[in-house]
Amino acid sequence: MQGGSSGIVYGGLKYQARCITDVRADAGSTTFLAGTLSLKEENEVHLIRLLPGENELVCDGLFYHPNEIWDLKSCPFDHRLFSTVYTSGEGYGASVWKIPELYGQSNSPQLEQLFMLDDHTDKIRCVLWWPLGKHDKLISIDDRNIFLWNIDPSNKSAKVISQGSADMLPNLRGGAWDPHNHNAVATITDSSLHFWDLRSMKRSNAIEHAHIRDVDYNPKKQNIIGNSRGRIRNSLVGSQNA
């Protein structure tokens, strides 16, 4: 771990990683989760904290994860909860996990698996939490479908309440949940951006010929941000009626 003029480096990862997420629910500090992507070794989730007033990142917890992590999201209302999408045999799986109490020890190998999101038959791309405040719903996206789940972490349960199909669209690649409207979600394909109404699970709008690799909403304004080929694009979007 070292600082420099170009930024702060965390050197605690033993294996390649493609996923990092900020822990928004931890308002008292600047913390992140990073997940590794090793084919042969046991994978890890690192809880990383920026020391206040110092240019140093430290590991507050290291947890073993049974599979390669392809998507990682922290719960916005409970800093001990997070979701992962991972390889599972010949397919992909998704679960919500709970970080154990550390009691001053940084190494704790036992994550608690609260529940699996196991109704998917296609390749799972990502899991979405509604970004503002506590919400009892969760979204998972695979190549062909969007699933809306009712979740109860305290009872370790998740149940599908509705599902939307991509129909004739190219495969879905990811998405973002509108922080200004909990009924609106944006998804991306290789060549288009689509907006969905979760009440009907139907597409409400689209931007064609949008070659986007990732997408997110501006939490302060009704703007949506996409990136592709080294470019960032910012568009104004109208939210659906709540």
N, C-alpha and C positions, 0 to 999 in steps of 0.2 A: 504493500500500500504506500503510495507516494504521491506527492503533489508536484505541480509544475505549472508553468505559465499557460500551457494549453488546456489545463483542466486537472481533475483529480482522478487517479487511477485506483481501482480496486483489484488487487492481485490474488484474491483468495480462491478463485475458481480453478479447480483441477482439470475440468473438462470443458469442451466447447459449449457455449450457451447462445440461444437465440431469443430468449424471453426475459424481459425485465419489466416490472410494474411498480409504480409508487404506491405506498400504503397510505391512502387518503384518510382512513379512519384514525390514524395515529397523529392527532393534531399537535401533540407535545413535542414531536421531533420530526426530522426528515429521514424517512426510512423507505427502503425498497425491498422487493423480492426478486431474486434472479433464479432461473431454472436451467439446468444443464441438459445436454442432448448427446449423451454417449450411447453408442450402439452396444458395447460390450460390458461397460462398467455400470455399477449401481449409481443411478443419477441422484442429484442433490438439489435442494432448494435452500438458498442462502438468504437470511434476513440481514440486510445491510443498513447501517446507520451512519449518517454524516455527523461527526462530532461538532457540537455547536462552537462557533468561533475558531474552528481549526479546519485546515484543508486536509482532512483525513477521513477515510471511510473504514469502518470497522465491522466485523461480523458479530452480530448479536445472537445468531442461531444458525445451525447447520442441520438440515433434516434430510433423511434419505427418502427418495421417491422411486417407486419400482420400475418406471418406464421413462423413455425419452419424452421430454416435455416440449410440446409444439405451440402451446398457448398458455399464458399465465395471467390471471387477473386477481387483484386484491379486492375483497369485499369493501364497499365504501362506507359501511356502517359498523363493522366489527373488525378491528385490526388483526384478529387472530384467525379470520376466515379467508380462504382464497380458493380459486378454481384452477384446474389444469385440464388441458387436452393432451392426450398422450397416445403413443402406439400401444396397441393391445392385441397381441398375437399377430394375425394378418390384417387387422383393422385398427380402428381408433376408438378410444374411450374418453369419457369426461367425468370428472368427479369434483366434489367440493370437500375441502380438507380443513382441519382445525389445528392450529399450532398449539402445542402443549405449553403449560406454564414452565418457564425456564428456571426460576428460582436461582438466578445468578450464574447458571451454567450455560455456556454457548453451544455445546454439542448435545443435541437431543434427537436420537434417530427415529423416534416414534411420532409420526404425524397421525392424527385421527381422521380416518376417512368417514365423513358424515353420510354421504350418499353418492350414488352414481347416477348420471344422466344417461340411462341405458336404453332408450327407445329408438336410437338411431340405427339405421342399416347402411347409410352412406358415410363417406369420410367426413368426420367432424372437423370443422374449421376453427370455431371459436366459441367462447361463452361470454355473455354480456351481462353485467350488473347495471341496474339503473344508477347513474352516477351521483344523484343528489338525494341524500337522506336514506332512511330505512324503507325498504320495499320488500314485499313478500313474493316478488316474481323474479324469474331468471329466464334468460333467453339463450338457447344454443342453436348454432347454425351449422348445417352440413352442406354437402354439395348440392342437394336438391330441395332442402326443407328448412323452415324456421320453426322451432318448437318454443312455446311459451309454457313455463313451469310455475307451479305454485310450490314454494319451498318453506320448510319449517326447520331451520337448523337445530333448534332446541330439541326437537323430536326426531331429528335425523331422517327427514322424509322429503321427498320431491315427487310431484305428480304432474304429468302433462295435462294442461287444460285446453290448449288449442294448438293447431298446426297449420302452417301455410306452405304451399308447394311452389317451387320455382317454375313449374310447367315447362314451357319451351325455352326458357332462358338458358344461357350457358351456365356452367357450374358456378355456384356462389363461392366467393373467396373470403369473405369477412363482412364485418358490419360495425355499426355504432348505434347506441341508444340515445335518442334525443333528450337532453337534460331539461328542456323546456316543455316537454310533453311526453309523459310516460306511455302514451299510446302510439308513439311514432318511432320507427326504426329505419335506418338506412342500411342497405346491403350493396356490395360491389360484386361485379363479375369482371372478366378480363377486359370488357369493352363498354361497360355501362354502370350507372349508379341508379339504384331503385329505392323508392320510399314505400314503406308499408304501414298500414293501419292495423294495430294489434287487435282492435275490436272485431274486425271482420277477417283478419289475416289475408287481406288482399292488397295488391300493389295500388298505391294512390297516385304515384307520379314517377317520372324517370328522366334521367339525363343520358341520352345515347351518345355513343362515340366518346365516352369518357374513359380513357385508359388509365385506370387507377389501381394502385397496389395496396393502398390502405386509406382509411377514412376515419374522421372524428368530428365531433361537434365542438364549437366554441361555447363554453359554459356560460359566458357573459352576454353573448349576442346570438341571434338566430342565424349563424353562419355555419357552414360545413366546410371542412378542410380535407382535401385529398392530395396524395402524392404519387408520382410515377416518373421514372426516368430522370431522377434528380430534380424534378420541379414540384413546387407546392402550389396548389390551386385553392383559392378561397371563393366560395359562392354563397350568396344570400338565399336562404330557403324560408318558405312560409310554413309555419307549424300548423298541423291539423287541429281542429277544435277539440278541446279536452272533453 
